[in-house]
Amino acid sequence: MKNNMNAFGVLATVISLLGCAHNSMADYASAIAKDGSFAADDALFSVNEKDYPVFALIGDTPKQDPEAGAYKGQPEWTTDILPSDRWEITRVVHGQYLAYSVTYEMRFCKRQLGSRSKTFANRCEGSGQKYANEYKYIYIRQDGGVYAWQFVNNKDRAPFEKTLFRVKQRGDWSGQPWFKCIERCDKLVNMK
């Protein structure tokens, strides 16, 4: 009898976990906080980046991180946004567009890992995102205006963590728009 009870308990646990594994957008919408923030799997908001334009800074001067200012460390670890960074829309969250840059991410990864020992599990390579704790996106508008950062959990490091989606408008984001469309500009119409 005890073995049957243990087996039943395991089966009930597995069934309940399977039921929690994939919530609908309605479930998340009902859990939105008063400030508009909510936690969800970022994959729910993935879009094909080829359906959206590519952005880069206007001009040839880097922009400091509006929230942190100038980074006082090694130049290759800067959090500055560089004119060479290309930002692609990869997430659309409740009508807001999140842009991601592979080159920016590599520098951000190096900054996150900073003083950690350089082991197999603690390194930045290729696109940079594999070994960092989170990705860093910007919220961007059709006109190239940006207004906040969004940190997205790295599923390789924390496969069951949900991302807290919250527009934090800290820092100096003045002088907009900072970006212009540089590729696939015919896709600007998809950013309504």
N, C-alpha and C positions, 0 to 999 in steps of 0.2 A: 504494500500500500504506500509506504514511504517513497519508493522509487517512482511510483505513478504520480505522486504529488510533486516530486522534484521535476519530473519530465513535464507535467502540466504547467508548473511555474515557469520553466524555461520557455516552453511554447508560448505562453501568454506574454512573456517579456518580449520575445522576438516579434510576435504579431503587433504588439503595441509600438515597438520601435519602427517597424515597417510603416505603420500608419502615420508616424511623425516625420518620416524621412522626406516627404515631399508635400509641403503645404501649398495651398493655392494662393494666388494673389489676394483673394478676398480675405484669407486668414491674416495676411500681412497688413492689408488696408485697415482691418479692424483693430490692429495693435499699434497704430500710429500715435505717437505721443503728442502732447499739446504743442511742442515746438516743431512738429513735423518730422521728427526723427523716427526711425524704425530699424529693426534688425532683420536682415534677410540674406539669403544666399545670393551673392552678386551674379552668379550664372543665370539667374532668372531674368536679368536685364541685358544680357549679351545681344549684340547686333552684329551684322556683317559690316565690318569697317569699310568695305568696298562700296557700300551704299551711301557713304557719307564723305564729306570733304576732308582734306588734310590741311592743318593750320600750322603756321610758324609765326614767330615774333615779327612785328613790323620794325624795320630798321636793322642796324647791325650792333646794337648795344644790348648786352645781357640785362635781364631783369632780376633783381634780388627777390628772394622768397618774401612775399608781402607779410607773412606772419613772423618770420624769423630774422629778416634782415640779412645782412652780409654774413656769410659763414667764414669763420676765422681759421679754418683748417687748411689741409692740403688742397691745392687748386682743383685736382681731379675729383675731389669729394664735394665740390661746391653744390649747394642747392639752388644756385642761380639757374634761371631758365635761359638757355643759350639760343641765339638766332639759328643755329644749326639743328636744334631739336625739331622733330616733326611730330605733331600731335594728331592722332586719329581717334575718331569717335568709336568706342567699343562697347559702351553701355548707354542705355537710355532709361532713366529712372524717373517715372512719373512726369514725363515731358521735359526733363532736364537732361542735358547731354554731357556725358563724361568723356574726356579726351585723355589718351594715354600716349606717352612717348617712350620708346625703347631706349633711346640714348639718355634721356633724363633719368629713367629708371635705373640704368647702370650706375650713374653717380649716386643716386639715392640709396641704392643697395650698398655701395661701398661705405657710405656714411652710416647706415644702420649697423653694418658689421664692424666698422671702426676698429676698436681694439680687441675684438674677439680673435682668438688664435686662428690662423689660416689652415683649417682642416678641410677634409672633404665636405663636411656639412656646413662649413662657414666660409663660403667664397662667392664671389660674383663673377659670372662668366656669361658670354653670349648676350642674351637680353637682360641679364641681371636679376631677374625676378625669382629665380629658383630658390635661393637660399636666404632671402630677406624675409622679415616677418610680415610685411605688407607692401602693397603697391601704392603709388601716389598718382592720383588723377587730378585733373582740373575740371571744374564746371565751366562750360563755354557756351556762348550764344552764337547764333547765326552770323551776327555782325562782327565776331571776333572778340567780343568782350568776355573777360573771365572774372569770376567773382568769388571763388572759394576752392579749397582743396578737398579732396575726398580720399580717405585712406581705405583701401580694400584689403581684406585679409588674404594672405597667401595660402591657398589650399594645399600646397605641397608641404607646408610646415604645420598647418592646423586644419586638417581636412573637415572637421565638424564645426568649425567656428563660423558664425554668421558675421556679416559686416554691418556695422552701425552706420546707416545712411543719415547724415546730418549736414546741412549746409551751415558751416561755421564761417561767418563773414568777419573774421578777425584780420587785423593788419591793414596795410594801406594798399587798396586795390584801385586807387584813383588813376586818372589819365587813360581811361578805356576808350576805344578798344586797343588792346595790346597786340592782338593777333590779326592775321589776314589769311585768307584762303590761298593756298599755293598749288594744290592738286585736286582733281576731281571737283572743281568748283561748280560744275553743273549739278552736283548733288546737294548744293546748299538748300535747294527747295525741299529736301527731306527733313530739314531742321525747322519745322513749323513753330 
